[in-house]
Amino acid sequence: MNMPEFTRYLKEKGYASTTINTWESIMNVYGRWLEMERLEAGQVTYNDMLAFMKHSNGQGNSRRTVQHQLNVIKHYYRHLIKKGEATVNPTKDIKIRGVKR
């Protein structure tokens, strides 16, 4: 995972530094999970994302937290698609029931 490039992308989009810091920490969690599962970010599938959600939930995270993580990861995959490093956003069709806005 190329975090400096994603951080630059977020800055170009106009996100606040506190948001960027929070998103970087979420992406670090996701990056560690990818390493643990021996997956490359550009090759992650829908089923892999479901496994990540299950892992995150097993770590004691609430549905709301998992939803927030997915939203951040969704932005990351938009960035990868824009760069041509991924062809599909595996978070695209995932919805978590029972999470209120």
N, C-alpha and C positions, 0 to 999 in steps of 0.2 A: 504494500500500500504506500502510495506516495502522498504523505500527509502535507508537506509544504505546498504541493501543487493544489490540493483540495482547499487548503487554507487561503491560498491566493485567489482561487475561484470564489470562495465565500466573500472575501474582501471586495472583489470586483462586483459582486452582486449587492454590496452595500450592507452586509450584516454587521451588527455591533460586535465589538471585541468580546463582550461577555458571552454572547451567543456563540461566537466562534470557539471560545475556550470550552464551553459546555459541549459543543458538537465534537471538538477534537477528543475530549475524554470519552465520549460515546464511541467514536470511531476507533479509539485505542482498545476499548473492550471488544469491539467487533473484530479488530485486527488480531487480537490475541486468540479469539475463538477460531478465526480462519486458520491461524497457525496450528492450533491444537487439532483441528480437523484436517489439516494438510490440504487446504483449498486455496485456490487463487481467486481473488475478488471477481475477476472477469468471467469466471467459469461457474459461479454460484447459480444454483437453480432454485425454483420455487420451493421444492422439498427441502433444500438446504436451509432456506430462510425459515421454514417451519421448524426445523431442528434448532436453529439459533434462538427462535422465540421460546421453544421448550426449555432450552438451556438457560436463557435469561430468566424465565419464570421460575425455574428450579433454583436459581440463585437468590430467590426471595423477592424479586422485583414484582411490582404490581402490574396489572394490565395497562394502566395509564403509562407507566414507565416503559413497558415493552412497546407500546404504541409510539411513544416519543422516540425511542431508539429506531424503530422502523421508519419514522418520518425522516430522521437524519440520514439513515442508510439510503433511503429513496433519493435524497438529494445527491448523495455520493454516486449512486449509479447513473443519475442524470449527467453528472460530470464525466463519468467514465464513458458513457455513450457519446457524449459530445466530442470527446477526445478520440473516439474510435477504439477504445480498449475493452468495451463490452458491447454486445449487440442487444441484450435484453435486460430489463430492470426486473429482478426477481421479486421485488416488493410490490410491484404494480397492482396485483389483484388481491393482496392480503388486506383483510379488514378484521379488526378485533371487535367482537361484540361486547356490549356493555360498558364501553368507554364513553363517558359524557364529555362534551367539549365545554 
